[in-house]
Amino acid sequence: MPNFKSHFEFDNQQRSGILLLCFLIVGLFCVLYFYTPQPVLLLDTSSPQVLKQQAYVDSLRLEALEKKKPKRYPFNPNFISDYKAYTLGLTPMEFDRLSRYRSKNKWINSLKDFKVVTKASDSLMAIIGPLFKFPDWVVKSAASSPQKVSSLALSYKDKIDLNIATKTQLQVVRGIGPALSARIISYKDKLGGFTVDKQLLSVWGLSERVVANVLAGFTVKTPKQIDQISVNTASASDIATISGISYDLAKQIWEFRVLRQKIVLLSELQKIEGMTASKYALIELYLHIE
């Protein structure tokens, strides 16, 4: 049988080694018990660069969904079914007037004819009017006629407030589908509400022509108030908080001001490389000269 030594038989050096080992074991257990490792944040998801990339990915996803859905095509207003009238926003009474008119073998040859017959509102006409398509011979006849068809002039009172417009209302506009309407609503919510009409130009994917179509029937009636920032005291980070302005452009603006010590006229910022008209329009809303 093996003979185990009593601890009294070890010399001082051996006993010290055993005691040190015991302390190390106890210390290791204490560290493992009391120490809680802090998670290392590898990516700041709230940084402007990450948010910009996320918005871009979301826009691509919405664009892909829009392509899968049926598009709105121009149509002849003389051949509208009751379901088509419903989707366009016509009331049953307005559709009945059109049906009675057509039952007499009479034809709609212009926007003015449609409005007179149906008595549709100016706001609705501004939305569905661009979708009307008449035969070529009707268009040529109207062009050669000495009497010009008056253009549709929508008053401010009849326009829909952009800050309360729904996706369904926006999708009636020519060039606006589910994706773009969702993007407009999302951008409005991000801003907390539109302040001026030209902020639509900052919505990704909206061309100037489509924006013009939207503004024919919509406008900002309840503008959000903006707390402007002094361009001569703002940091690059402050300027980057402006929606639609990248951090790189914000840094260029800050460096532009530092090099000149002070900006006297806000229009001086138009000299910065990469400063487009739409971006300058945004800057005018958020920055000011003291």
Stockholm file with secondary structure:
# STOCKHOLM 1.0

chainA/1-290         MPNFKSHFEFDNQQRSGILLLCFLIVGLFCVLYFYTPQPVLLLDTSSPQVLKQQAYVDSLRLEALEKKKPKRYPFNPNFISDYKAYTLGLTPMEFDRLSRYRSKNKWINSLKDFKVVTKASDSLMAIIGPLFKFPDWVVKSAASSPQKVSSLALSYKDKIDLNIATKTQLQVVRGIGPALSARIISYKDKLGGFTVDKQLLSVWGLSERVVANVLAGFTVKTPKQIDQISVNTASASDIATISGISYDLAKQIWEFRVLRQKIVLLSELQKIEGMTASKYALIELYLHIE
#=GR chainA/1-290 SS CCCCCCGGGSCHHHHHHHHHHHHHHHHHHHHHHHCCCCCCCCCCTTSHHHHHHHHHHHHHHHHHHHHHSCCCCCBCTTSCCHHHHHHHTCCHHHHHHHHHHHHTTCCCCSHHHHHHHHCCCHHHHHHHGGGBCCCHHHHHHHHHSSSCCCCCCCCGGGSEETTTCCHHHHHTSTTCCHHHHHHHHHHHHHHTSCSSGGGGGGSTTCCHHHHHHHHTTEECSSCCCCCCEETTTCCHHHHHTSTTCCHHHHHHHHHHHHHHSCCSCGGGGGGSTTCCHHHHHHHHHHEECC
#=GC SS_cons         CCCCCCGGGSCHHHHHHHHHHHHHHHHHHHHHHHCCCCCCCCCCTTSHHHHHHHHHHHHHHHHHHHHHSCCCCCBCTTSCCHHHHHHHTCCHHHHHHHHHHHHTTCCCCSHHHHHHHHCCCHHHHHHHGGGBCCCHHHHHHHHHSSSCCCCCCCCGGGSEETTTCCHHHHHTSTTCCHHHHHHHHHHHHHHTSCSSGGGGGGSTTCCHHHHHHHHTTEECSSCCCCCCEETTTCCHHHHHTSTTCCHHHHHHHHHHHHHHSCCSCGGGGGGSTTCCHHHHHHHHHHEECC
//
